[in-house]
């Protein structure tokens, strides 16, 4: 959570390195790219996406919070596990920010205020925690200002994914003109 690495797995590795370190995936996606072998690999709660260009460097890591089974530790595969240290994975974004994992100075909070698709993102260089709301809660976001939206997101959003990506690559789904960014301290003040 602090570095974007999972033990020996980091964004510097290529597909063959990952295979040698943790073995073959439990599942893979073959139809995302028109390519002759799978570039999206899955383990228990971990997705690894590789670049189309050789040597097929890791492009993105995604941890699926819904798959994290324990409060202390989660096993992705026989050779890779994650200590959760009682992090509030299923808690509010403000609880995650206040958990002490990061110093708050370098942390930004992004708010996607679109009432039909409200989202919140906690961004640390190379790491993103993306929160979303269920469709049934989205109607509460009609006609709200950014502070009200932030407070509603803190109350109703759930952690959709934890991503590590190259700093130049950034998130795949965050056009800056549709997101409002604030300092983490300002967000915590709004939702207090």
Residue pairs with C-beta under 8 A, 6 or more apart in sequence:
1 87
1 101
1 102
1 127
1 162
2 101
2 102
2 124
2 127
3 127
4 10
4 11
4 61
4 126
4 127
4 164
4 165
5 11
5 164
6 46
6 61
6 76
6 80
6 82
7 80
8 21
8 22
8 80
9 18
9 21
9 22
9 48
9 58
9 61
9 80
10 58
11 57
11 58
11 59
11 61
11 126
11 164
11 165
11 166
12 57
12 58
13 21
13 57
13 58
14 50
14 55
14 56
14 57
14 58
15 39
15 50
15 55
15 56
16 55
16 56
18 41
18 48
18 50
18 58
21 79
22 43
22 76
22 77
22 78
22 79
22 80
23 77
23 78
23 79
25 38
25 41
25 42
25 43
25 48
26 42
26 43
26 44
26 77
27 41
27 42
28 38
28 40
28 41
28 42
29 38
29 39
29 40
29 42
30 37
30 38
32 39
32 40
33 39
33 52
35 52
39 49
39 50
39 51
39 52
39 56
40 47
40 48
40 49
40 50
41 47
41 48
41 49
41 50
42 48
43 76
43 77
43 80
44 67
44 74
44 75
44 76
44 77
45 63
45 64
45 66
45 67
45 68
45 69
45 74
45 76
46 61
46 62
46 63
46 64
46 76
46 77
46 80
47 60
47 61
47 62
47 64
48 58
48 60
48 61
49 58
49 59
49 60
49 61
49 62
50 56
50 57
50 58
50 59
51 57
51 58
51 59
59 165
59 166
59 169
60 163
60 164
60 165
60 169
60 172
61 163
61 164
61 165
62 161
62 162
62 163
63 82
63 161
63 162
63 163
64 161
65 89
65 90
65 158
65 159
65 160
65 161
65 162
67 74
68 74
68 82
68 84
68 89
70 84
71 84
71 86
72 83
72 84
72 85
72 86
73 81
73 82
73 83
73 84
74 81
74 82
74 84
75 81
76 82
87 96
87 99
87 101
88 95
88 96
88 99
89 159
90 158
90 159
92 154
92 155
92 157
92 191
93 109
93 120
93 122
93 129
93 131
93 153
93 154
93 157
93 159
93 187
93 191
94 154
94 187
94 188
94 191
94 192
96 122
96 129
96 159
97 104
97 107
97 109
97 122
97 184
97 187
97 188
98 188
102 124
104 183
104 184
104 185
104 188
106 124
106 125
107 122
107 123
107 124
107 183
107 184
108 122
108 123
108 124
108 181
108 182
108 183
108 184
109 120
109 121
109 122
109 123
109 150
109 181
109 182
109 183
109 184
109 186
109 187
110 119
110 120
110 121
110 122
110 123
110 174
110 179
110 180
110 181
111 118
111 119
111 120
111 121
111 146
111 149
111 150
111 153
111 179
111 180
111 181
111 182
112 118
112 119
112 120
112 121
112 174
112 178
112 179
112 180
113 141
113 144
113 146
113 149
113 180
114 178
115 138
115 139
115 141
115 142
115 143
115 144
116 138
117 132
117 138
118 132
118 133
118 138
118 141
118 149
118 152
118 153
118 157
119 130
119 131
119 132
119 133
119 153
119 157
119 160
120 130
120 131
120 150
120 153
120 154
120 157
121 128
121 129
121 130
121 131
121 171
121 174
121 179
122 128
122 129
122 131
122 184
125 167
126 164
126 165
126 166
126 167
127 162
127 163
127 164
128 162
128 163
128 165
128 171
129 159
129 161
129 162
129 163
130 159
130 160
130 161
130 162
130 163
130 171
131 153
131 157
131 158
131 159
131 160
132 157
132 158
132 160
133 141
133 153
133 156
133 157
133 158
134 156
134 158
137 152
137 156
140 152
140 156
141 149
141 152
144 152
146 180
147 190
150 182
150 187
150 190
150 191
151 190
151 191
154 191
163 171
165 171
165 172
